[in-house]
Amino acid sequence: MDFIRYIVLPFVALSLLSDISAAETPDSVKPFTYKPSFRGVVRGRYELETRNMENRFQLRNARMYIEGYVAPIVDYKVECDYNQGDFKIIYAWGRVALSDNFKVTLGQMRYPFSVTASYSPFNYTFNNRSFIGKQVGNYTGVGLKLAYSHPVLPLNIEGGIFNHYRSNRQQVWQKQMDYAAKINYRTGNVRFQAGMESIIPDSVRINMFEASVRWQSGRWTLEGEYLVKDYTGDKFETTNSYVVWGDYSMPVKAGVFNRLSFQGRWDGMSDNSDGMQDDDGELTVNNPACDRITVGSTLSCINSRFRTDIRLNYEKYFYRNNVPAPVGGGDKLSAELVIIF
């Protein structure tokens, strides 16, 4: 019944809106070829905490993926990452196109929810992800996803059902599942998205709802997202999280570099829990309430196939309720060399 309540009914309802809505689809049809495509990104980073002058180097990502077709209607993707000393499989799925507008995906993938959490190292704008993208709304799991795109209007609807246990516990049988769905709507140079997600990390179900808008024109990109995270049974106070950011870019001629851009971001969250109960059966604060301002600049070398970014960011944190900044969570400078190939 949970599947019907959280996925089937919202999916049907959203589908009925397809005659009056429009959106961008991330599952757009790619040209068919048996030749697989390989891509990769390497992110090297230096960080300096300005309050105590402690610093470090990191290999933040060494990510590779392969994708392609095995038949005109069957494609696949496998994406792996060597991240700060850990090797992880990020995505591993197969997809069947039952029609030009309806696709079924089975395997490990990101939940269809949240614009900010869906960004990958291939298209990050800032060195560190927003609170929504890292702490609050970031979930990947094993399951089944349905995707529908309107044949005429730029509308896309996705919904999925997933194991509520994380990807490293796929052998566990379970009676409850995670659910997620989203709808994208585009008109002109503005894109809207709304989504819902219902997860059960331990034994407390958590329901999340988000809405976002993105505007892009010429050299400017502006985006905002708001997320509400409700813990059922009054186990924890509702978490509210937001992010608003902008990017302005301009062409330059500086050796091999051909673009210079400037970024600004304001994001924050109230007290957040990961949903795991302690020994007393209570949910604890994993991420204390905080607001943050990030400013930065990026020098880029961009061509048709490869990209190099040199990014410099400064982050200023404002912890609420006089909570001291945790280790690694204070004001910092960070510089990254990002190579995408």
N, C-alpha and C positions, 0 to 999 in steps of 0.2 A: 504493500500500500504506500510505503514511503516513496517508492519509485514513481508511482502514479501521481502522488501529491507534488513531489518536488521537480520532476522532469517531464513526464508525459503531458500533464495539464498545462504547465507553463509553455512547453514546446508547441502544443496545439494552439494555445492562445496567441503566442507570438507569431505563428505561421499565418493566423487569420489577419494579422496586421500587415502582411506583405503586400496587399493590394493598395495600401495607403502610405507605405513607408519606403525609405530608400537608404542604402548603406554600402560601405566598402566591405568586400569579402576577402579574408585572408586565405581562403581555400580556392582562389581563382585557378582556372585551368592552365596548366603549364604545357608548352609544346611537347608532344610525345616523342620520346627517343629512348632506345635501350641503353644508351651511354649514360653511366651514372655521373653525378655531379659531386665534386669534393670541394669543401670550403673549410677555412680555419681562421682562428683569431688568437693572437697572443697579446696578453696585457701584463706588462711589467710596471711595478708601482714603487714609489717612494713616499713615505708619510712622516710627518713631524707633528707631534702634539705640542701646541704652543704653550700650554700651562706648565709643563715640566721639562720641555725640550727633549723628550724621549722620541726616538725615531726608529724606523725599520724599512727594509726592502721586502717586497712580496712578488711572487709570480702569481698574479691574481687569477688568470685564466690561461690555459693552453687547450683550446677547444677545437674539435674537429667534427665534421659530419659528412656523411655520404647519403645521397638521396637519388632516387631514380624510379624507373618503371620496369616491371617484369611482364606487363601486358598493357594494352591501351587503356584499360580501366583500373589497373592495379598499380599503385606506387607505394614507396616505403621511405623511411628515414631512420637513420641511426646516428645519434649525436652523443659524444663522450667528452669529458672534461677532466684535465689534471688541474685541480684547484687547491692551492696552498698545501700540497703534500698528499691530497686524497684524489684517487681516481674514481670517477662516478660516470654511470650511464645516465644521461639526462633524458633523452628521448630514444625510443625504439618502438616503432609502430608500422603497421601496414594499413593501407586504405584502399577501399573499393568504391568506385564511382558507379552507383546504381543507375544514375542518369547524369546529364550534364549539370544538374542543379542539386543533386542529393548524394552525399558521400557518407560512408561509414568507416570509422577508424577504430582499430583495436590494438592495444599495446600500452606502452608507457608514454605519457604525454603531460603537458601542462593542462590544468583544469581550464575550461573555457570561461574565464572570469577575470576582470580587472585589466584595463589597458596597461597600467603602470607595471603590474607584476608580470605581464607578458613580454616585456622587453628583454632582449638577450644581450650578451656582450658584443654581438655583431652590430647593435644599434643603440648602445648606451649614449646618453648625452653628458652625463656626469660620472665622476669616478666612483662614487658610492650611490647605491640605489636609494630611492625614497623609502620612508617608513612603510608605506603601503606595499611597495615592491619587494621589501626584504623581510620585515617583521610581521606585518599584519595579514596580507592577502596573498602570500606566495605559496602555492601548493602544486605539486606534481605527483601523479600517481598512475596506477595501472587500471585500465578500464576500457569502456566503450563510449565513443562520441559520435553523435549524429550532427551533420552540418547541411543546412539548406540555404541556397542562394536563389533569389528571385531571377527568373529568366530575362526580365526587362529592367526592373528597378535595381539600383545598387543597394540591395538589402541582403544581410547575412544573419542567420540564426544558428546558434550552436547549443547543444545540450549533451550532457554526459553523465554516466554513472561509474563510480570508481570504488576500489577497495578502500575501506577507511583505515586499514593498516598501511604503513608506508611501504615503499617499493621493495625494501629488503625483507619483508615478512609476507611474501605472496603465498606461502604454503598454509597460512592460517585460514580456517573456515570461519565465516562470520554471518551474522543475521542482519546487521545494519550496514549500510553503505554510505558513501559520500555522493553528493549530487551538485551539479553546476550547470548554468545556462547563461547565455548572453545574447543580446541583439545589437547590431550595428546599423546606424542610419547615417547616410551622407547626403548633404544638399549643398551644392556649390563647393566652396573650399572649407566647409565646416563638417565635422564628423561627430556624431553623438553615439554614446554607448550606455547601455544599462545592463546590469547582470545580478544574478543571485547565486549563492553558494551555500551548501549545507554540509558540514563536516562533523565527524565525531572522532577526534584524535584519541580519546580515552573512553570515557563513559558519559560525558556531557556533550550533547549536540550543540553545535555553534552555527548560527545562521548569519550570513553576511549579505549585504546589499550595497551596490555601488552604482554611481553614475559619473560619466565623464564627458567632456567636450574638448575638441581639438580644432584649432583654426590655423590654417597655413596659407600664406600669401606672399609671393615674392621672397624676400630675404627673412621674413618673420615666421616663427612658429610659436604658438601659445597653446598650452594645454592645462586642464585642471581636472581633478578627480576627487570625489568624496566617498568614503566607505564607512558603513555602520556594521559593527560586529556584535551580535547579541548572543549571550550565553544563556541557554534555556535553564529553567529551574531556579532563576535568580542566583546562580552559582558565582557570578562575577559581574561587576558593573559594566554596562555596555561600553565598548571601545569605539571611539570616533577617530577617524584619521583622514587627513587631507593632503593634497599636494597641488601646487600651482607653479608652473615653470614657463620660461620663455627662452627663445634662442634667436639671435640676430646674426646673420652671416654676410660676408662680403668677399668678392674675388680679390686676390692679391697675387703678386709675383715676387716670391722670395725663394730663389733657388728652385727646388723641385716642388715647393709648397704653393698651392693655388687657392686656398681658402682660409679665411680667418673668421672665427665666430666668437660671440660673447654669450654667456649663459647666466641666468639667475633663477633661483628656486626658493620657495617657501613651503615647508612641509612640517607636519606634526602629527602627534597621536596622543590620546589619553592612555592611562594604564592599560597594558596589553598582556594577555595570558595566552600561552600556546595550547591551552586546553588539557594539559596533563595534570592529574590530581597528585597531591603530596600524600604523605603517610596518613594524614588525618582526613583524607577525602576532600580536601579543599583545593581550589585553583589559586595559584600564586601569580604575582606580578613578575613576568619574565622581562618585560621592557617597560621602564617607568615613563610616565607622561613627559613629553618633551616636544619642543618646537625648535626649528632649525632654519637658518638662512645660509644658502650656498651661492657663491659667486664664482665665476670661472671664465676661462678663455681657452680656445682650441685652435691650433694651427694644423692644417690638414693638407695632405697630398692625395688627391682623388683622381682616379682615371676609371675607365670602363670596367676594369676587373679587380683592381687592388685599391687599398686605402691605407693611409698612415695618419694617425692622429697623435699630436703631442698636447696633452691636456693638463692644465693647472687649475686646481680648485682650492677655495678656502671655505671652511664650514664653521659656523658659529652656532653653538648649542645653547638652548634655554630650558633647563629642567624645571618642571613645575613642582610646587609643594616643598621647595628647598631641598630637593633630593640631590645629593652630590653626584657628579658625573662618574659613571663607572670607568674602569680601566679601558682605554681605547675609545671611549665615548665622549671625549672632550673636544674642544676647539682644535682644529687641525688644518695643516697645509698638506696637499697631496699632489703628486705629479705622476702622470702615466704616459707610457709609450704604447700605443695600440696599433697593431699591425693586422690587417684583415686581408686574407688572400684566398 
